[in-house]
């Protein structure tokens, strides 16, 4: 009889080998991208200028103060004074949780126009390499697109590869708010794509917003495409650890605590974005009613109960999604824990039929998008469960217009 070595040491090596295989697989499935970094520091400079600034000889409040305090500060100002601050400190105001969303849109428009001019100059800067000039051109065109009238940029930071968030709908008057949290290789340049648009944050959010309006036309909804964190940069340790998720979770919860009104919030977290949401979950405000993950490599917990949230936890994965081959484990900081669609995890598992692999969950016409829209509008009795049963709807009340609102 042949004996097999089942020592703990061998199991560790097997797990490490599995993770190495995953890295190779990720490299061949599009997670790897060559980026040209551009150091800026504009946001920090604007914040520092704000900290030393004044209005009518009075010092300005700490930009990191509680959002409620900052809301009261801006409410005490005249429209002229608010506009003056937006022009003096555009990046600071545009990223300030607690500032009126309409003022943040205006401030970020000013900041984007300033960056557009800078990048246009960099395109012809002979001190830059050809690759650097080409990168400047791509950024300049991206900023021009973001400056299109009607776009609502909630946050913008040009530093490095850039962070950004955009709103679809009327955030201040919304009865339901959805937040889309994307995964790896997300930055200013990949925020929106012409080819395969529904694989990028803007396309995801626009598709979800349209689907929500179709599902519940009587409900005022708003969707945020939230790429305001530094995501893992393609193949590397960052994609297999929670370091970037931990940093992103702080920024995500800062946003959630500062959202206007009292509308329920639903989180839609894709791929590595589900790791961000998993780390952030225990500190999300009570108004977060749902956390729905798609194509998740794990949420850094062994069970949904470990997330420490009162929100309903939903999960989905298409049958053709390669993420199912990732080892669902956590070992020495590598890996993200249990599979959210596994029966023992405790999430409500949704149908993702026709999602078209790892990046197709927000494609119009799919079960996955319809399910996400039903969650976003509070139409829980309309969702389609995986396995063609009613398990994911158990214990949920029938939907009413009042509940959706």
C-alpha positions as CSV (number, residue, x, y, z in Angstrom):
1,X,0.0,0.0,0.0
2,X,1.3,3.4,-0.9
3,X,1.5,5.9,1.9
4,X,0.9,9.6,1.5
5,X,2.6,12.4,3.4
6,X,-0.2,14.5,5.0
7,X,2.1,16.5,7.3
8,X,1.2,20.1,8.1
9,X,4.4,21.2,6.4
10,X,3.4,19.5,3.1
11,X,-0.1,21.0,3.3
12,X,1.4,24.5,3.6
13,X,3.6,23.9,0.6
14,X,0.6,22.7,-1.4
15,X,-1.3,25.8,-0.5
16,X,1.5,28.0,-1.4
17,X,1.9,26.2,-4.8
18,X,-1.8,26.7,-5.4
19,X,-1.5,30.4,-4.8
20,X,1.5,30.5,-7.2
21,X,-0.7,28.8,-9.8
22,X,-3.4,31.4,-9.2
23,X,-0.9,34.2,-9.9
24,X,0.0,32.6,-13.2
25,X,-3.7,32.3,-14.1
26,X,-4.3,35.9,-13.2
27,X,-1.5,37.0,-15.5
28,X,-3.2,35.2,-18.4
29,X,-6.7,36.5,-17.7
30,X,-6.2,40.2,-17.8
31,X,-5.3,41.2,-14.3
32,X,-1.8,42.3,-15.3
33,X,-1.4,45.8,-16.7
34,X,1.6,48.0,-17.5
35,X,1.1,51.4,-15.9
36,X,3.0,54.6,-16.2
37,X,2.9,56.3,-12.8
38,X,2.7,60.0,-12.5
39,X,3.4,61.6,-9.2
40,X,1.3,64.6,-8.4
41,X,0.5,65.4,-4.8
42,X,-2.1,67.9,-5.8
43,X,-4.7,66.8,-3.3
44,X,-2.4,66.9,-0.4
45,X,-1.1,70.3,-1.5
46,X,-4.7,71.6,-1.7
47,X,-5.6,70.1,1.7
48,X,-2.5,71.8,3.2
49,X,-3.4,75.1,1.7
50,X,-6.9,74.7,3.1
51,X,-5.5,74.0,6.6
52,X,-3.6,77.3,6.5
53,X,-6.4,79.2,4.8
54,X,-9.1,81.5,6.1
55,X,-12.4,83.0,5.1
56,X,-13.3,86.5,6.2
57,X,-10.3,86.4,8.6
58,X,-11.6,83.2,10.2
59,X,-9.7,79.9,10.1
60,X,-11.3,77.1,8.1
61,X,-12.3,73.9,9.8
62,X,-10.2,70.8,9.8
63,X,-10.9,69.1,6.4
64,X,-10.8,65.7,8.2
65,X,-13.4,66.8,10.7
66,X,-16.6,64.9,11.3
67,X,-18.8,65.2,8.1
68,X,-21.7,66.5,10.1
69,X,-19.5,69.4,11.4
70,X,-18.3,70.2,7.8
71,X,-21.9,70.1,6.6
72,X,-22.9,72.7,9.2
73,X,-19.9,74.8,8.2
74,X,-20.8,74.9,4.5
75,X,-24.5,75.4,5.3
76,X,-23.5,78.6,7.3
77,X,-21.9,80.1,4.2
78,X,-23.4,82.2,1.4
79,X,-23.4,80.7,-2.1
80,X,-20.7,83.2,-3.0
81,X,-18.5,82.1,-0.2
82,X,-19.0,78.4,-1.1
83,X,-18.0,79.1,-4.7
84,X,-15.0,81.1,-3.5
85,X,-13.7,78.1,-1.5
86,X,-14.3,75.7,-4.4
87,X,-12.2,77.9,-6.7
88,X,-9.4,78.4,-4.1
89,X,-9.1,74.8,-3.0
90,X,-10.8,72.7,-5.7
91,X,-9.2,69.3,-4.9
92,X,-9.7,69.8,-1.1
93,X,-13.4,70.7,-1.5
94,X,-14.0,68.2,-4.2
95,X,-12.9,65.3,-1.9
96,X,-14.3,66.7,1.3
97,X,-16.8,64.4,3.0
98,X,-19.4,66.7,4.4
99,X,-19.3,69.3,1.6
100,X,-22.6,69.6,-0.4
101,X,-22.5,67.2,-3.3
102,X,-23.3,69.9,-5.8
103,X,-20.3,71.9,-4.5
104,X,-18.1,68.9,-4.8
105,X,-19.2,68.4,-8.4
106,X,-18.3,72.1,-9.2
107,X,-14.9,71.9,-7.4
108,X,-13.9,68.7,-9.2
109,X,-14.9,70.2,-12.5
110,X,-12.4,73.0,-11.7
111,X,-9.7,70.5,-10.6
112,X,-10.2,68.4,-13.8
113,X,-9.9,71.5,-16.0
114,X,-6.7,72.4,-14.3
115,X,-5.3,68.9,-14.7
116,X,-6.4,68.8,-18.4
117,X,-4.3,71.9,-19.1
118,X,-1.3,70.4,-17.3
119,X,-1.5,67.2,-19.2
120,X,-1.9,69.1,-22.5
121,X,1.4,70.8,-21.8
122,X,3.0,67.5,-20.8
123,X,2.1,66.0,-24.1
124,X,4.6,68.4,-25.7
125,X,7.2,68.4,-22.9
126,X,10.5,67.3,-24.5
127,X,11.9,66.3,-21.1
128,X,9.4,63.4,-21.1
129,X,10.0,60.1,-22.9
130,X,7.7,59.2,-25.8
131,X,5.8,56.8,-23.4
132,X,5.4,59.7,-20.9
133,X,4.0,62.0,-23.6
134,X,1.7,59.3,-24.7
135,X,0.5,58.8,-21.1
136,X,-0.1,62.5,-20.8
137,X,-2.2,62.4,-23.9
138,X,-4.4,59.6,-22.6
139,X,-4.9,61.4,-19.4
140,X,-5.8,64.7,-21.2
141,X,-8.4,62.9,-23.2
142,X,-9.8,61.2,-20.1
143,X,-10.1,64.5,-18.3
144,X,-11.9,66.0,-21.4
145,X,-14.4,63.2,-21.2
146,X,-14.9,63.7,-17.5
147,X,-15.5,67.4,-18.1
148,X,-18.5,66.6,-20.4
149,X,-21.5,68.7,-19.2
150,X,-23.8,66.8,-16.9
151,X,-21.2,64.5,-15.4
152,X,-21.2,64.5,-11.6
153,X,-17.7,63.8,-10.3
154,X,-18.0,63.2,-6.5
155,X,-14.2,62.7,-5.9
156,X,-11.1,63.1,-7.9
157,X,-7.4,62.7,-7.1
158,X,-4.8,62.9,-9.9
159,X,-2.0,61.5,-7.8
160,X,-0.3,58.4,-9.1
161,X,-2.6,56.5,-11.4
162,X,-5.6,58.5,-10.0
163,X,-8.7,57.9,-7.9
164,X,-12.2,58.9,-8.9
165,X,-15.9,58.5,-8.1
166,X,-18.9,59.5,-10.2
167,X,-22.7,59.8,-9.4
168,X,-25.6,58.8,-11.7
169,X,-28.9,60.2,-10.6
170,X,-29.8,62.8,-7.9
171,X,-27.7,61.7,-4.9
172,X,-29.2,64.4,-2.6
173,X,-32.8,63.4,-3.2
174,X,-32.4,59.6,-3.8
175,X,-34.7,57.2,-2.0
176,X,-32.3,54.3,-2.6
177,X,-28.5,54.6,-3.1
178,X,-26.2,52.0,-4.7
179,X,-22.4,52.0,-4.5
180,X,-20.4,50.0,-7.1
181,X,-17.0,48.9,-5.8
182,X,-14.7,47.6,-8.6
183,X,-11.7,45.3,-8.4
184,X,-8.1,45.3,-9.5
185,X,-6.5,47.5,-12.2
186,X,-8.9,50.3,-11.6
187,X,-7.7,53.9,-12.0
188,X,-8.6,57.1,-13.8
189,X,-7.7,55.7,-17.2
190,X,-9.6,52.4,-16.8
191,X,-12.6,54.1,-15.1
192,X,-14.4,54.1,-18.4
193,X,-14.0,51.9,-21.4
194,X,-15.2,52.2,-25.0
195,X,-14.7,48.5,-25.7
196,X,-16.4,46.1,-23.2
197,X,-17.9,49.1,-21.4
198,X,-19.7,47.0,-18.7
199,X,-16.4,45.7,-17.4
200,X,-15.4,49.2,-16.1
201,X,-16.9,51.2,-13.2
202,X,-18.7,53.8,-15.3
203,X,-20.3,51.1,-17.5
204,X,-21.2,49.0,-14.4
205,X,-22.8,51.9,-12.6
206,X,-24.7,53.2,-15.7
207,X,-26.1,49.8,-16.4
208,X,-27.2,49.3,-12.8
209,X,-28.8,52.8,-12.8
210,X,-30.8,52.0,-15.9
211,X,-31.8,48.6,-14.7
212,X,-33.0,50.1,-11.3
213,X,-35.1,52.7,-13.1
214,X,-36.6,49.9,-15.2
215,X,-37.3,47.7,-12.2
216,X,-38.7,50.5,-10.0
217,X,-39.5,53.6,-12.1
218,X,-41.4,55.2,-9.2
219,X,-38.3,55.1,-6.9
220,X,-35.7,57.8,-7.0
221,X,-32.4,56.1,-7.2
222,X,-28.7,57.1,-7.4
223,X,-25.7,55.0,-8.2
224,X,-22.1,55.8,-7.3
225,X,-19.2,54.4,-9.4
226,X,-16.7,54.3,-6.6
227,X,-13.1,54.0,-7.8
228,X,-11.8,56.2,-5.0
229,X,-9.2,53.7,-3.7
230,X,-5.8,52.5,-4.9
231,X,-6.6,49.0,-6.3
232,X,-4.0,46.3,-6.7
233,X,-1.8,46.8,-9.7
234,X,-2.3,43.7,-11.8
235,X,-0.2,40.6,-10.9
236,X,1.5,40.7,-7.5
237,X,1.2,40.2,-3.8
238,X,-1.3,43.1,-3.5
239,X,-4.0,41.1,-5.4
240,X,-3.7,38.2,-2.9
241,X,-3.5,40.2,0.3
242,X,-5.8,42.5,2.1
243,X,-3.5,45.5,2.4
244,X,-5.1,47.5,-0.4
245,X,-8.5,46.5,0.9
246,X,-7.7,47.7,4.3
247,X,-6.7,51.1,2.9
248,X,-9.7,51.2,0.7
249,X,-12.1,50.3,3.5
250,X,-11.2,53.5,5.4
251,X,-12.0,55.6,2.3
252,X,-15.2,53.7,1.6
253,X,-16.6,54.1,5.1
254,X,-15.7,57.7,5.1
255,X,-17.8,58.1,2.0
256,X,-20.7,56.1,3.4
257,X,-20.8,58.1,6.7
258,X,-21.0,61.4,4.7
259,X,-23.7,60.5,2.2
260,X,-26.6,63.0,2.3
261,X,-30.1,62.1,3.5
262,X,-31.2,58.8,5.1
263,X,-31.8,56.6,2.1
264,X,-30.9,52.9,2.4
265,X,-27.6,52.0,0.8
266,X,-26.8,48.9,-1.2
267,X,-23.2,47.9,-1.8
268,X,-22.3,46.0,-5.1
269,X,-18.8,44.7,-4.8
270,X,-17.1,43.0,-7.8
271,X,-14.0,40.8,-7.6
272,X,-11.3,42.4,-5.4
273,X,-13.9,45.0,-4.6
274,X,-15.6,42.3,-2.5
275,X,-12.5,42.1,-0.4
276,X,-12.7,45.8,0.2
277,X,-16.4,45.5,1.2
278,X,-15.6,42.5,3.4
279,X,-12.9,44.4,5.4
280,X,-15.1,47.5,5.6
281,X,-18.4,45.7,6.6
282,X,-18.1,45.9,10.3
283,X,-17.7,49.6,10.4
284,X,-20.3,50.4,7.7
285,X,-23.1,52.7,9.0
286,X,-26.5,51.1,9.8
287,X,-28.1,52.6,6.7
288,X,-26.2,50.0,4.6
289,X,-28.9,47.5,4.0
290,X,-27.2,45.1,1.6
291,X,-23.8,43.9,0.6
292,X,-23.9,42.0,-2.7
293,X,-20.7,40.5,-4.0
294,X,-20.0,39.1,-7.5
295,X,-17.0,37.1,-8.7
296,X,-15.6,37.2,-5.2
297,X,-12.2,35.7,-4.3
298,X,-13.3,35.9,-0.6
299,X,-14.2,38.5,2.0
300,X,-11.5,37.7,4.5
301,X,-13.9,35.9,6.8
302,X,-14.9,32.3,7.1
303,X,-18.6,33.0,7.4
304,X,-21.0,35.9,6.6
305,X,-21.6,36.3,10.4
306,X,-18.0,37.2,10.8
307,X,-18.5,40.4,8.7
308,X,-20.0,42.0,11.8
309,X,-22.8,43.8,9.9
310,X,-26.6,44.0,10.1
311,X,-26.8,44.3,6.3
312,X,-28.1,41.4,4.2
313,X,-25.2,39.6,2.5
314,X,-25.7,38.4,-1.1
315,X,-23.3,36.5,-3.3
316,X,-23.3,35.4,-7.0
317,X,-20.9,33.6,-9.4
318,X,-21.4,32.7,-13.0
319,X,-20.7,29.0,-13.8
320,X,-18.0,30.1,-16.4
321,X,-16.2,32.5,-14.0
322,X,-12.5,31.4,-13.6
323,X,-12.5,32.9,-10.0
324,X,-14.1,29.6,-8.8
325,X,-10.7,28.0,-9.4
326,X,-8.9,30.3,-6.9
327,X,-8.0,28.5,-3.6
328,X,-10.5,29.9,-1.1
329,X,-8.2,30.0,1.9
330,X,-6.1,32.5,3.9
331,X,-2.6,31.5,4.8
332,X,0.0,33.8,6.3
333,X,-1.9,36.8,4.9
334,X,-2.2,35.4,1.4
335,X,-5.7,34.6,0.1
336,X,-9.0,36.0,1.1
337,X,-10.8,33.3,3.1
338,X,-14.0,31.3,2.4
339,X,-16.0,31.2,-0.8
340,X,-19.0,33.5,-0.4
341,X,-21.3,31.3,-2.6
342,X,-20.5,28.2,-0.6
343,X,-23.4,26.8,1.4
344,X,-21.6,27.1,4.7
345,X,-20.7,30.7,4.3
346,X,-24.2,32.0,5.0
347,X,-24.8,34.5,2.2
348,X,-28.0,34.6,0.1
349,X,-26.9,33.1,-3.2
350,X,-28.3,34.7,-6.3
351,X,-28.6,33.5,-9.9
352,X,-25.9,34.9,-12.2
353,X,-27.1,33.2,-15.4
354,X,-25.7,34.7,-18.6
355,X,-23.2,36.8,-16.7
356,X,-20.6,35.8,-19.3
357,X,-17.6,35.0,-17.1
358,X,-15.7,37.0,-14.6
359,X,-16.4,40.5,-16.0
360,X,-20.0,40.2,-17.2
361,X,-22.1,40.6,-14.2
362,X,-23.3,44.1,-15.1
363,X,-24.1,43.3,-18.7
364,X,-27.7,44.3,-19.7
365,X,-30.1,41.4,-20.1
366,X,-28.4,39.1,-17.6
367,X,-29.9,37.6,-14.5
368,X,-27.1,39.0,-12.5
369,X,-27.8,42.6,-13.4
370,X,-31.6,42.1,-12.9
371,X,-30.9,40.7,-9.5
372,X,-28.6,43.5,-8.5
373,X,-31.2,46.1,-9.6
374,X,-33.9,44.4,-7.6
375,X,-31.6,44.5,-4.5
376,X,-30.8,48.1,-5.2
377,X,-34.5,49.1,-5.3
378,X,-35.4,46.9,-2.4
379,X,-37.5,44.5,-4.5
380,X,-36.2,41.5,-2.6
381,X,-39.2,39.3,-3.5
382,X,-38.3,39.6,-7.2
383,X,-34.7,38.3,-7.0
384,X,-33.9,34.9,-8.6
385,X,-32.0,32.5,-6.4
386,X,-29.3,30.2,-7.6
387,X,-30.3,26.6,-8.0
388,X,-33.9,27.7,-9.0
389,X,-35.2,27.7,-5.5
390,X,-36.4,30.3,-3.0
391,X,-33.6,29.8,-0.5
392,X,-32.1,33.3,-0.9
393,X,-35.5,34.9,-0.3
394,X,-36.2,33.1,3.0
395,X,-37.1,35.3,5.9
396,X,-37.5,38.4,3.7
397,X,-40.7,40.5,3.8
398,X,-42.7,41.0,0.6
399,X,-41.7,44.2,-1.2
400,X,-43.8,47.3,-1.0
401,X,-43.3,50.7,-2.5
402,X,-42.7,52.0,1.0
403,X,-40.0,49.5,1.6
404,X,-38.3,50.4,-1.6
405,X,-38.3,54.1,-0.7
